[in-house]
Amino acid sequence: MVSLDEAREMLDGLVAELPEGIFERLNGGVLLQPDVKLSPEAVGNDLYTLGEYTNSYSMGRTVLIYYGSIVRAHGDMPPERFREVLREVLHHELTHHLESMAGEHGLEDDDALHLAWYKMQR
């Protein structure tokens, strides 16, 4: 299993691979949280928030990635797979950041459709 410290190193490497411009106005940075965060939309304690983009007046723009949620949602996985999941979550949340700056909501709409599908299945 990938430890929290190993996940932080992986995330630092993934961030370093991206062009600096993507992080423009992301004053809170990209943070790896140890927490398990259950989605408020979860029907049966089976939907976890893997990451989120926050934009607040007081704290600014931040990407949060929840290590505990990734582990809980995906279970034990080889380091290579963990890194890929981490990359997917990072890119997803950075897309929210970029869309927010551009005044777009395409990914939010897509997330809402996925959530509706999840609820229909329950």
Helices and strands as residue ranges (DSSP letters): H 4-16, G 20-23, E 29-33, E 51-56, E 60-66, H 67-74, H 79-102, H 106-121
